[in-house]
């Protein structure tokens, strides 16, 4: 279906907010055709790892999401030629521009205001977290948080079409 680039600031938010963890990140590790754009030098994964704090409520869930994402090639699309690209927002704009769909999910559009003309010029579809939930979560599908032995604060997601 579509490939999305996910900003590291959204990953940081998801490490403390189960709603976005479940309704954005976990959507990319189930069989639905949605993919995350990653790079061949692991800069994106490095950015994700750099923003999460081991004391964050859902730290282990984010780490597990990264594992689930990267262990199944159906979940991601690799972008090449990111050498020389700075980290942060510039990296995510570059990665997104190298995908066919050019969809960038961010925590807050305001974080990208200084890149507005470039984003408009290269026609990136910039979505904040709430816009992304509307696109990624099909109506009629709900996700239930179920506690397991991973810890009292560790959600596991089960999709159901009821």
Secondary structure per residue as TSV (DSSP state, phi and psi in degrees):
chain	resnum	aa	ss	phi	psi
A	1	X	-	360.0	-87.0
A	2	X	-	-134.4	149.7
A	3	X	E	-107.8	132.3
A	4	X	E	-119.6	143.0
A	5	X	E	-98.5	134.5
A	6	X	E	-115.8	122.7
A	7	X	-	-69.0	144.7
A	8	X	H	-65.3	-26.6
A	9	X	H	-67.1	-29.5
A	10	X	H	-70.1	-38.1
A	11	X	H	-61.0	-42.5
A	12	X	H	-60.2	-43.8
A	13	X	H	-62.1	-44.5
A	14	X	H	-62.8	-22.8
A	15	X	T	-72.6	-9.8
A	16	X	T	-127.4	-2.2
A	17	X	-	-132.4	105.7
A	18	X	H	-63.5	-31.1
A	19	X	H	-58.7	-49.6
A	20	X	H	-76.2	-32.4
A	21	X	H	-56.9	-47.7
A	22	X	H	-74.8	-41.5
A	23	X	H	-92.8	-6.3
A	24	X	T	-121.2	-66.0
A	25	X	G	-63.0	-48.5
A	26	X	G	-65.2	-20.7
A	27	X	G	-62.2	-28.0
A	28	X	G	-83.7	-3.9
A	29	X	G	-114.9	15.1
A	30	X	S	-112.9	161.3
A	31	X	S	-79.0	91.9
A	32	X	S	-141.6	0.5
A	33	X	S	90.9	-10.5
A	34	X	-	-79.4	137.8
A	35	X	E	-128.8	156.9
A	36	X	E	-106.8	137.2
A	37	X	E	-80.1	124.3
A	38	X	E	-123.2	172.9
A	39	X	E	-119.2	162.7
A	40	X	T	-77.4	-4.5
A	41	X	T	-110.9	5.1
A	42	X	-	63.5	23.9
A	43	X	H	-63.5	-40.8
A	44	X	H	-63.5	-48.2
A	45	X	H	-60.2	-39.6
A	46	X	H	-60.3	-42.6
A	47	X	H	-62.2	-42.4
A	48	X	H	-61.2	-46.4
A	49	X	H	-65.4	-32.2
A	50	X	H	-70.4	-27.0
A	51	X	H	-92.8	-13.3
A	52	X	-	-94.3	138.1
A	53	X	-	-100.1	133.6
A	54	X	T	-61.7	-13.8
A	55	X	T	-92.8	-3.0
A	56	X	S	-65.0	147.5
A	57	X	T	-55.2	-41.1
A	58	X	T	-113.2	30.4
A	59	X	H	-52.4	-51.5
A	60	X	H	-63.4	-32.4
A	61	X	H	-70.4	-38.0
A	62	X	H	-66.8	-44.1
A	63	X	H	-59.5	-43.0
A	64	X	H	-65.7	-39.6
A	65	X	H	-60.0	-44.0
A	66	X	H	-60.3	-42.7
A	67	X	H	-62.4	-50.3
A	68	X	H	-60.0	-40.8
A	69	X	H	-62.9	-49.2
A	70	X	H	-79.5	-17.5
A	71	X	T	-85.3	-7.1
A	72	X	-	-128.8	111.0
A	73	X	G	-61.0	-17.9
A	74	X	G	-68.3	-18.9
A	75	X	G	-89.9	-11.8
A	76	X	E	-143.4	164.0
A	77	X	E	-129.5	133.7
A	78	X	E	-91.6	132.6
A	79	X	E	-107.7	135.8
A	80	X	-	-105.6	171.7
A	81	X	-	64.8	55.1
A	82	X	-	-107.5	5.1
A	83	X	T	-60.4	139.7
A	84	X	T	82.7	-6.4
A	85	X	-	-87.2	131.6
A	86	X	-	-67.9	162.9
A	87	X	S	-79.7	179.2
A	88	X	T	81.4	-153.3
A	89	X	H	-57.6	-36.8
A	90	X	H	-60.9	-39.4
A	91	X	H	-62.4	-45.4
A	92	X	H	-69.4	-34.3
A	93	X	H	-64.8	-44.4
A	94	X	H	-62.3	-48.6
A	95	X	H	-58.7	-47.9
A	96	X	H	-59.7	-41.7
A	97	X	H	-64.3	-23.1
A	98	X	T	-86.9	0.7
A	99	X	S	-100.0	158.3
A	100	X	S	-68.0	-42.6
A	101	X	S	-78.6	-27.0
A	102	X	-	53.0	52.5
A	103	X	E	-113.2	121.6
A	104	X	E	-119.3	119.6
A	105	X	E	-99.3	125.8
A	106	X	E	-126.7	161.3
A	107	X	S	-67.4	-46.3
A	108	X	-	-146.9	126.2
A	109	X	G	-59.2	-30.4
A	110	X	G	-58.0	-30.3
A	111	X	G	-63.6	-18.2
A	112	X	G	-109.6	11.5
A	113	X	G	-57.8	-40.0
A	114	X	G	-68.6	-14.2
A	115	X	G	-103.4	10.2
A	116	X	H	-55.6	-46.4
A	117	X	H	-65.9	-39.4
A	118	X	H	-65.9	-42.8
A	119	X	H	-61.9	-42.6
A	120	X	H	-67.3	-40.1
A	121	X	H	-63.4	-42.8
A	122	X	T	-93.7	5.5
A	123	X	T	60.1	49.0
A	124	X	-	-82.6	135.0
A	125	X	E	-86.7	97.2
A	126	X	E	-87.1	118.5
A	127	X	E	-118.9	132.3
A	128	X	E	-80.7	174.5
A	129	X	H	-57.0	-38.3
A	130	X	H	-74.3	-35.3
A	131	X	H	-61.5	-41.3
A	132	X	H	-64.1	-40.5
A	133	X	H	-59.1	-41.8
A	134	X	H	-62.8	-34.2
A	135	X	H	-80.3	-39.7
A	136	X	H	-85.0	-31.1
A	137	X	S	-98.9	115.4
A	138	X	-	-69.9	140.7
A	139	X	T	-64.7	141.3
A	140	X	T	90.7	-6.9
A	141	X	-	-108.1	134.6
A	142	X	E	-125.4	155.9
A	143	X	E	-118.1	126.2
A	144	X	E	-103.4	131.5
A	145	X	E	-86.3	123.6
A	146	X	E	-123.1	126.3
A	147	X	E	-78.5	139.6
A	148	X	-	-134.1	-167.6
A	149	X	T	-73.7	4.2
A	150	X	T	-74.8	-5.0
A	151	X	-	130.8	159.1
A	152	X	T	-68.6	-20.9
A	153	X	T	-108.5	17.9
A	154	X	-	-103.7	105.1
A	155	X	E	-80.6	142.4
A	156	X	E	-118.2	136.8
A	157	X	E	-104.8	135.3
A	158	X	E	-125.7	123.3
A	159	X	E	-86.6	146.9
A	160	X	E	-150.0	137.7
A	161	X	-	-96.8	39.2
A	162	X	-	-90.7	360.0
